[in-house]
Amino acid sequence: MKGLVAAAGRDRSATRPGPGIVTTDSLEALELAIGRRVDGLLAGDYKSAFSGVGSELHQIRPYEFGDDVRRIDWNVTARTGQPHVRVELAERVLVTWIVYDASASMAFGTADRRKADVAEGVALAVGYAASRRGNRLGLVAFGPDDPEWLRPRQGRRGLLGALGALRSEPAGTGKLGPALALIDGLAVQRSLVVIVSDFRGAADWRGPLLRVAGRHPTIAVEIRDPREQTLSDVGELRLADPETGRELRVDTSDAGLRQRFAEAAREEREALVRMLGSAGVRHVALSTEGDWLRPLAAFLRRSNS
């Protein structure tokens, strides 16, 4: 746990402040909240098709690099002359997939930190809590290129893999839709899917989201910045879309313009909430201003009630 607190503060600067202080007490509260959700998902007759350590034989297959040598089936190995391992059904293991937005719009921030910094903190804190107690953590990140993914791993290996993947700076015009389509193919068993994004741009991801949320409990963690909701009266500004490079000159002293901007921003966010709700996705919005960890933990506790 101390390692995660330290990792959250590495390589920081005024332009890349990071998620802020992530205390041990905060992580313990978040771990408890996610732990309850994990227990709820694993309750009843749920049985994962995940290949893990359990009591029911799933298959016997040839040994692959990285397999636990303790799983070698020596009888089959002796008969075939080739190492084989036993793969069993895991009854008390949950895989959590984090879908992480690393596109250029996440580099924006006018308050305490950038959206990317909050997203990094959310991914690390959720990843820490979700990869403990034998459970596994996987990651799909989308940004400058096609979505990249890390296969689910247990404990420290899963968390360190995610930590390394989050080090790159936000860039590109990566889309949520292809990332969700990738998750739809990768998550072969019932999993917990946590989407961490600002959900900016065209909402062409509804179809993949419906498929994912129809098979897996899904949480949307939206990252917002105050200046995306309102315009301050600071005179003439040149606004640029970080993903497309398109620029627009506006006069913020125009009260009518500020009102239209606020109304459009509110309608856009309300449409997002409706779309997520219609897909059965639980949603929480976190801000670049103030504490983001406390409202995240409170949301997860409410989700479990």
C-alpha positions in Angstrom: 0.0 0.0 0.0 2.8 2.4 0.8 4.2 1.7 -2.7 1.0 3.0 -4.3 1.0 6.1 -2.2 4.6 6.8 -3.3 3.9 5.9 -6.9 1.1 8.5 -7.0 3.6 11.2 -6.4 6.4 10.3 -8.9 7.7 12.5 -11.7 5.5 15.4 -10.9 5.7 19.1 -12.1 3.5 22.2 -12.1 2.0 21.1 -15.4 1.7 17.4 -14.4 0.7 17.6 -10.8 -0.6 14.1 -10.5 -3.7 12.9 -8.6 -2.6 14.4 -5.3 -2.1 12.8 -2.0 -3.5 9.3 -1.8 -3.5 8.3 1.8 -3.4 4.9 3.4 -6.8 5.6 5.1 -8.4 6.6 1.8 -7.1 3.5 0.0 -8.4 1.3 2.9 -11.8 2.9 2.6 -11.9 2.4 -1.2 -10.7 -1.2 -0.8 -13.5 -1.9 1.6 -16.1 -0.4 -0.9 -14.8 -2.4 -3.8 -14.4 -5.5 -1.7 -18.1 -5.4 -0.9 -18.9 -5.0 -4.6 -16.7 -8.0 -5.4 -18.3 -10.1 -2.7 -21.7 -9.2 -4.1 -20.7 -10.1 -7.7 -19.3 -13.4 -6.5 -22.3 -14.3 -4.4 -25.0 -16.9 -5.2 -24.4 -19.4 -8.1 -21.8 -17.3 -9.9 -18.9 -19.4 -11.2 -16.2 -17.9 -13.4 -15.0 -19.5 -16.6 -11.7 -18.0 -15.7 -8.7 -20.4 -15.7 -7.5 -20.2 -12.2 -7.1 -22.2 -9.0 -10.3 -23.9 -8.0 -11.8 -27.4 -7.4 -13.4 -28.3 -10.7 -11.3 -29.3 -13.7 -11.7 -27.1 -16.7 -9.2 -28.5 -19.2 -5.8 -30.0 -19.6 -3.6 -28.2 -22.1 0.1 -28.0 -23.2 2.4 -26.1 -20.8 3.0 -22.4 -21.8 5.7 -20.1 -20.7 4.7 -18.5 -17.4 2.4 -21.3 -16.3 2.7 -22.3 -12.6 4.8 -25.5 -12.6 2.7 -26.8 -9.7 -0.1 -27.3 -12.1 1.7 -29.7 -14.3 -0.2 -33.0 -14.8 2.6 -35.5 -14.7 0.4 -38.4 -15.9 -0.6 -36.7 -19.1 3.0 -35.3 -19.5 4.4 -38.9 -19.2 1.9 -40.3 -21.7 2.4 -37.5 -24.3 6.0 -36.7 -23.8 5.1 -33.0 -23.7 4.5 -31.0 -20.5 0.7 -30.4 -19.8 -1.0 -28.4 -17.1 -4.3 -28.7 -15.3 -6.6 -25.7 -15.6 -9.4 -25.4 -13.1 -12.5 -23.3 -12.7 -12.0 -20.5 -10.2 -15.0 -20.1 -8.0 -14.0 -17.1 -6.0 -12.0 -15.0 -8.4 -13.2 -11.8 -10.1 -11.5 -10.0 -13.0 -11.8 -6.2 -13.1 -11.2 -4.5 -16.4 -10.3 -0.8 -16.4 -11.0 1.0 -19.7 -8.7 4.1 -19.5 -9.0 7.2 -21.6 -5.5 8.5 -22.6 -6.7 10.8 -25.4 -5.5 14.4 -25.8 -8.7 15.9 -24.2 -7.6 14.4 -20.9 -4.6 16.8 -20.8 -7.0 19.7 -20.0 -7.2 21.1 -16.5 -7.8 24.5 -15.0 -8.3 23.6 -11.3 -6.1 21.7 -8.9 -5.0 19.2 -11.6 -5.6 17.9 -15.1 -8.3 15.4 -16.0 -5.5 12.9 -16.8 -4.2 13.2 -13.2 -7.6 12.4 -11.7 -8.0 9.5 -14.2 -4.6 8.2 -13.2 -5.5 8.3 -9.5 -8.8 6.6 -10.1 -7.2 3.8 -12.1 -4.4 3.2 -9.6 -6.8 3.3 -6.6 -9.4 1.1 -8.2 -6.7 -1.2 -9.5 -5.1 -1.6 -6.1 -8.4 -2.5 -4.5 -9.5 -4.8 -7.3 -6.3 -6.8 -7.6 -6.1 -7.9 -4.0 -7.5 -11.1 -2.4 -6.6 -13.2 -5.4 -8.6 -11.2 -7.9 -7.2 -10.0 -11.2 -6.8 -6.7 -12.9 -6.8 -6.0 -16.7 -6.4 -2.8 -18.6 -7.5 -1.4 -22.0 -6.2 2.1 -22.8 -7.1 4.2 -25.8 -5.4 7.4 -27.0 -2.9 8.1 -29.7 -3.1 4.7 -31.4 -5.4 1.7 -31.5 -6.5 0.5 -28.0 -3.8 -1.3 -26.1 -4.5 -3.9 -23.5 -2.9 -5.8 -20.7 -4.2 -9.3 -19.8 -5.6 -9.7 -16.3 -3.1 -10.4 -13.6 -3.2 -10.9 -9.8 -1.9 -8.6 -7.2 1.3 -6.6 -7.6 1.9 -7.8 -11.1 -1.4 -6.6 -12.3 -1.0 -3.3 -10.5 2.5 -2.7 -11.7 1.5 -3.5 -15.3 -1.3 -0.9 -15.1 1.1 1.6 -13.5 3.5 1.3 -16.4 0.8 1.7 -19.0 -0.5 4.9 -17.4 2.9 6.7 -17.6 2.4 8.0 -21.2 1.1 11.5 -21.7 -2.4 12.0 -23.1 -2.4 12.3 -26.9 -4.3 11.5 -30.0 -8.0 11.1 -30.8 -8.6 7.6 -29.5 -12.2 6.6 -29.3 -14.1 4.8 -26.6 -16.1 2.6 -29.0 -13.2 0.5 -30.3 -11.9 0.1 -26.7 -15.3 -1.2 -25.6 -15.5 -3.5 -28.6 -12.1 -4.9 -27.6 -13.3 -5.5 -24.0 -16.4 -7.3 -25.4 -14.0 -9.8 -27.0 -11.5 -10.0 -24.2 -13.8 -10.4 -21.2 -14.9 -14.0 -21.8 -16.2 -14.3 -18.2 -18.4 -12.2 -16.1 -16.2 -9.3 -15.0 -16.4 -5.8 -13.4 -15.8 -3.1 -16.0 -14.7 0.4 -14.9 -14.6 3.1 -17.6 -12.5 6.1 -16.7 -13.0 8.9 -19.3 -14.2 12.4 -19.8 -16.7 11.0 -22.4 -16.0 13.9 -24.8 -16.6 13.8 -28.5 -19.1 11.9 -30.6 -21.2 9.4 -28.6 -20.7 6.6 -31.1 -19.9 4.1 -28.4 -23.5 3.3 -27.3 -23.7 0.0 -29.2 -20.4 -1.5 -27.8 -21.4 -0.2 -24.3 -24.8 -2.0 -24.5 -23.0 -5.2 -25.4 -20.5 -4.9 -22.6 -23.0 -3.7 -20.0 -25.4 -6.5 -21.0 -22.8 -9.1 -20.0 -20.8 -7.4 -17.2 -21.5 -5.0 -14.3 -20.2 -1.7 -15.6 -19.3 1.5 -13.8 -18.6 4.9 -15.6 -16.3 7.3 -13.9 -16.6 10.6 -15.7 -13.8 13.2 -15.2 -14.8 16.8 -15.5 -13.1 20.2 -15.3 -15.1 23.3 -14.1 -14.2 25.3 -17.2 -15.9 22.7 -19.4 -19.2 23.6 -17.8 -19.1 27.4 -17.7 -17.2 30.3 -19.3 -15.7 33.0 -17.2 -15.8 36.7 -18.3 -12.2 37.2 -19.2 -12.6 38.9 -22.6 -11.6 37.4 -25.9 -10.3 33.8 -25.9 -9.0 31.4 -28.5 -10.3 28.0 -27.8 -8.7 24.9 -29.3 -9.9 21.3 -29.5 -6.9 19.3 -28.2 -7.8 16.2 -30.3 -8.6 17.8 -33.6 -6.6 21.0 -33.4 -9.7 23.1 -34.5 -9.6 26.6 -33.1 -12.4 29.0 -32.3 -12.2 32.7 -31.2 -14.9 33.7 -28.7 -15.7 36.9 -26.7 -16.4 35.7 -23.2 -17.6 39.2 -22.2 -20.8 38.4 -24.1 -23.3 37.3 -21.3 -25.6 35.6 -23.9 -22.7 33.5 -25.1 -21.8 32.5 -21.6 -25.4 31.5 -20.9 -25.7 29.5 -24.2 -22.4 27.8 -23.4 -23.5 26.7 -19.9 -26.9 25.5 -21.3 -25.2 23.5 -24.0 -22.7 22.0 -21.6 -25.5 21.0 -19.2 -27.6 19.4 -21.9 -24.6 17.5 -23.1 -23.9 16.1 -19.7 -27.5 15.3 -19.1 -27.6 13.4 -22.4 -24.6 11.4 -21.2 -26.2 10.5 -17.9 -29.4 9.3 -19.8 -27.4 7.2 -22.2 -25.4 5.5 -19.4 -28.5 5.0 -17.4 -30.4 3.4 -20.3 -27.5 0.9 -20.7 -27.7 0.0 -17.0 -24.4 1.6 -16.2 -23.8 3.2 -12.8 -22.2 6.7 -13.2 -20.2 9.1 -11.0 -18.7 12.4 -12.0 -15.4 13.5 -10.4 -13.8 17.0 -10.8 -10.3 18.2 -11.2 -11.1 20.6 -8.4 -10.9 19.3 -4.8 -10.9 15.8 -3.5 -11.8 13.0 -6.0 -11.1 9.9 -3.9 -13.7 10.6 -1.2 -16.7 10.9 -3.6 -15.5 7.9 -5.5 -15.5 5.7 -2.4 -18.9 7.1 -1.3 -20.3 6.3 -4.8 -19.1 2.7 -4.5 -20.5 2.3 -1.1 -23.9 3.5 -2.3 -23.7 1.1 -5.3 -23.4 -1.8 -2.8 -26.3 -0.7 -0.6 
